[in-house]
């Protein structure tokens, strides 16, 4: 919104970097309240309140709500695959394999994204991008503390559930890229949050947080979730998909567990090893290689002007 050109590549790099820090800090703040409130309930409440914020701002600014009924299935696909099944796969996989291993499997999302982009858009696979993804994956292994023996400790259902998250992330991206040609980024974010709120309602009704859990700390944490992650974070990711493309956007997501590790050390006093510090640097280097190889190339250049229209919504 405002007069910013949201189609600018450098601006999107900056917005996605902020998103990484906000999402990483979300994990730190979520730890205390997860003991009393189910994670999916928190996710649903975060997106519902963020939708209310965005629609109120929209009503004040222009009161225009362009919407095509035939896009409803795609919004529901993004809601179900991008949020509900994505988190279900990741959380359930933790019951069959170590959390560190789940993190590494989900970090394979950019690899599948390259294949999806090749099949859907005919985008050429560049060797530097593949190398960058593999380097980033190595860094995440170091940060997560994955050892060779750990790979065999994961049961097949754990791998399948974690890979479900990988597939869901890419299905969500394809759906959002398609929708982005018909909506500016603000409207697309608003409608996506509405779809997640509707799709997650049946679960949320059966898992309402107890009254004693809704204290001042809980409300303060939810305020951060709503504005920093629900409003800003989703908008930044939706806009980056249009400008930078799915693979580059997913590479930023791979930085979240790295930054979370550092926040855990700074805020919670959790131990951090020199190997994890080195892993963070390796992950960052891999992401930089991918961004350089793919961030400014190909099919997304034509979408940047459309993304800039988000500032006029």
Secondary structure, DSSP 4 states (H G I P E B T S, - for coil): -TT--TT-HHHHHHHHHHHHHHHHHHHHHHHHHTTTS-HHHHHHHHHHHHHHHHHHHHHHHT------GGGHHHHHHHHIIIIIIHHHHHHHHTTTS-HHHHHHHHTTHHHHHHHHHHHHH-PPPPHHHHHHHHHHHHHHHHHHT--HHHHHHS-HHHHHHHHHHHHHHHHHHHHHHHHTTTS-HHHHHHHHHHHHHHHTHHHHHHTPPPGGG-SHHHHHHHHHIIIIIIIIIHHHHHHHHHHT-HHHHHHHHTTHHHHHHHHHHHHS-----HHHHHHHHHHHHHHHHHHHHHTT-GGGGGGHHHHHGGGG-
